[in-house]
Amino acid sequence: MKEIYSSMAGTVFQVLAAEGDTVSKGQTVLVLESMKMEIPVDSEHDGTLKEIKVAVGDFVNEGDILAVLA
């Protein structure tokens, strides 16, 4: 099981993939907003999204698990 982590604290601005979607390494899965900047969160692995643990508007801290890949 592989996980996608938040690289910094911020608010989830967009969720660009859904559970069950196949994602590739380097594909943007979510976008965070921090200090009025949009920060893309890319998958570091190929896989299928098993679970998205956040929703638009959620605040996350650096290192939080955002999604799980199978």
Backbone as JSON, one array per atom type, in Angstrom:
{
  "sequence": "MKEIYSSMAGTVFQVLAAEGDTVSKGQTVLVLESMKMEIPVDSEHDGTLKEIKVAVGDFVNEGDILAVLA",
  "N": [[0.85, -1.18, 0.0], [0.6, 2.18, -0.88], [1.11, 5.62, -0.06], [-0.07, 9.0, -0.36], [1.25, 12.01, 0.6], [0.89, 15.18, 2.31], [2.8, 17.95, 1.37], [3.06, 20.32, 2.61], [1.49, 22.52, 5.03], [-1.91, 23.44, 4.56], [-4.97, 24.26, 2.8], [-7.28, 22.04, 1.31], [-7.81, 22.56, -1.99], [-8.62, 21.6, -4.51], [-9.77, 18.42, -5.63], [-8.58, 16.2, -7.82], [-8.86, 13.64, -8.73], [-10.62, 10.51, -8.42], [-11.74, 7.98, -6.09], [-10.82, 4.73, -7.04], [-9.83, 5.47, -9.49], [-7.12, 5.12, -11.82], [-3.84, 6.12, -11.35], [-0.84, 7.75, -12.42], [2.7, 7.87, -11.79], [3.79, 11.06, -10.9], [1.47, 12.31, -11.68], [-0.89, 14.86, -11.0], [-2.89, 14.79, -8.18], [-4.27, 16.12, -6.17], [-4.89, 19.55, -5.24], [-3.47, 21.91, -3.17], [-4.07, 24.86, -1.2], [-2.13, 27.4, -0.03], [-1.02, 30.17, 1.7], [-2.15, 31.82, -0.26], [-1.3, 30.63, -2.58], [-1.39, 28.1, -5.09], [-0.72, 24.74, -4.69], [0.32, 21.95, -6.3], [-0.28, 18.49, -5.65], [1.38, 15.69, -6.29], [1.28, 12.26, -7.36], [3.56, 9.89, -6.15], [3.84, 7.39, -7.06], [2.79, 4.76, -9.32], [-0.53, 3.51, -9.56], [-3.75, 2.45, -8.21], [-6.27, 4.53, -6.95], [-7.21, 3.92, -3.8], [-8.32, 5.06, -1.54], [-9.43, 8.32, -0.76], [-8.58, 10.59, 1.58], [-9.31, 13.15, 2.27], [-11.29, 16.14, 1.79], [-12.5, 18.81, -0.33], [-11.78, 21.94, 1.07], [-10.92, 21.01, 3.51], [-8.49, 21.38, 6.12], [-5.08, 20.64, 6.12], [-2.07, 19.31, 7.58], [1.52, 19.49, 7.19], [2.85, 16.46, 6.06], [0.57, 14.96, 6.55], [-1.54, 12.19, 5.63], [-3.0, 12.08, 2.51], [-4.14, 10.53, 0.52], [-4.59, 7.07, -0.42], [-2.97, 4.56, -2.21], [-3.55, 1.55, -4.03]],
  "CA": [[0.0, 0.0, 0.0], [1.38, 3.41, -1.0], [0.34, 6.77, 0.41], [0.28, 10.34, -0.86], [1.34, 12.88, 1.77], [0.92, 16.63, 2.13], [4.15, 18.49, 1.43], [3.0, 21.52, 3.46], [0.17, 22.81, 5.6], [-2.76, 24.25, 3.7], [-6.37, 23.86, 2.63], [-7.52, 21.31, 0.07], [-8.45, 23.47, -2.93], [-9.26, 20.77, -5.53], [-9.47, 16.99, -5.7], [-8.61, 16.0, -9.27], [-9.05, 12.22, -9.04], [-11.64, 9.87, -7.58], [-11.44, 6.62, -5.66], [-10.96, 3.79, -8.14], [-9.07, 5.95, -10.65], [-5.73, 4.72, -11.96], [-2.98, 7.3, -11.44], [0.54, 7.5, -12.79], [3.72, 8.62, -11.06], [3.89, 12.42, -11.4], [0.14, 12.87, -11.95], [-1.45, 15.67, -9.93], [-4.08, 14.18, -7.62], [-4.95, 17.16, -5.4], [-4.25, 20.86, -5.2], [-3.6, 22.6, -1.88], [-3.91, 26.31, -1.21], [-1.39, 27.86, 1.14], [-0.52, 31.53, 1.52], [-2.73, 32.29, -1.52], [-0.66, 29.94, -3.7], [-1.9, 26.76, -5.36], [0.38, 23.79, -4.67], [-0.12, 20.63, -6.76], [0.22, 17.31, -4.93], [1.52, 14.65, -7.3], [1.5, 10.89, -6.9], [4.95, 9.44, -6.3], [3.79, 6.0, -7.5], [1.69, 4.31, -10.15], [-1.45, 2.67, -8.8], [-5.18, 2.75, -8.22], [-6.66, 5.22, -5.73], [-8.05, 3.09, -2.94], [-9.06, 5.93, -0.61], [-9.06, 9.72, -0.63], [-8.85, 10.85, 2.99], [-9.63, 14.56, 2.48], [-12.29, 16.75, 0.9], [-12.28, 20.24, -0.58], [-12.03, 22.78, 2.23], [-10.24, 20.46, 4.69], [-7.15, 21.87, 6.42], [-4.13, 19.55, 6.35], [-0.73, 19.69, 8.02], [2.61, 18.85, 6.49], [3.01, 15.07, 6.42], [-0.71, 14.24, 6.64], [-1.87, 11.3, 4.52], [-4.1, 12.63, 1.73], [-4.76, 9.46, -0.26], [-3.94, 5.75, -0.35], [-2.96, 3.82, -3.48], [-3.45, 0.08, -3.93]],
  "C": [[0.9, 1.24, 0.0], [0.49, 4.58, -0.61], [0.84, 8.05, -0.24], [0.17, 11.28, 0.33], [1.29, 14.35, 1.37], [2.35, 17.13, 2.3], [4.22, 19.75, 2.3], [1.61, 21.68, 4.03], [-0.62, 23.69, 4.63], [-4.17, 23.69, 3.66], [-6.51, 23.13, 1.31], [-8.37, 22.2, -0.84], [-9.23, 22.7, -4.01], [-8.85, 19.32, -5.32], [-9.67, 16.62, -7.16], [-8.8, 14.54, -9.68], [-10.06, 11.65, -8.06], [-11.17, 8.48, -7.17], [-11.74, 5.66, -6.81], [-10.23, 4.2, -9.4], [-7.66, 5.37, -10.63], [-4.91, 5.99, -12.13], [-1.56, 6.86, -11.77], [1.48, 8.33, -11.93], [3.84, 10.0, -11.72], [2.55, 13.08, -11.71], [-0.35, 13.67, -10.75], [-2.79, 15.08, -9.49], [-4.93, 15.2, -6.87], [-4.21, 18.47, -5.58], [-4.54, 21.46, -3.83], [-3.48, 24.09, -2.11], [-3.23, 26.69, 0.09], [-0.81, 29.22, 0.83], [-0.9, 32.1, 0.15], [-2.02, 31.73, -2.75], [-1.3, 28.57, -3.86], [-0.71, 25.81, -5.49], [-0.14, 22.43, -5.13], [0.5, 19.53, -5.91], [0.19, 16.16, -5.92], [1.71, 13.28, -6.65], [2.96, 10.53, -7.12], [5.01, 8.01, -6.82], [2.69, 5.81, -8.52], [0.76, 3.47, -9.28], [-2.89, 3.09, -8.99], [-5.53, 3.42, -6.89], [-7.65, 4.36, -4.95], [-8.92, 3.97, -2.05], [-8.52, 7.35, -0.69], [-9.52, 10.14, 0.76], [-9.25, 12.3, 3.29], [-10.7, 15.01, 1.5], [-11.94, 18.22, 0.71], [-12.67, 21.03, 0.66], [-11.37, 22.27, 3.5], [-8.88, 21.12, 4.87], [-6.27, 20.66, 6.7], [-2.79, 20.12, 6.82], [0.31, 18.99, 7.16], [2.76, 17.42, 7.0], [1.72, 14.29, 6.58], [-0.9, 13.35, 5.42], [-3.11, 11.84, 3.81], [-4.87, 11.55, 0.98], [-3.93, 8.19, -0.13], [-4.08, 5.09, -1.72], [-2.88, 2.33, -3.2], [-2.49, -0.42, -4.98]]
}
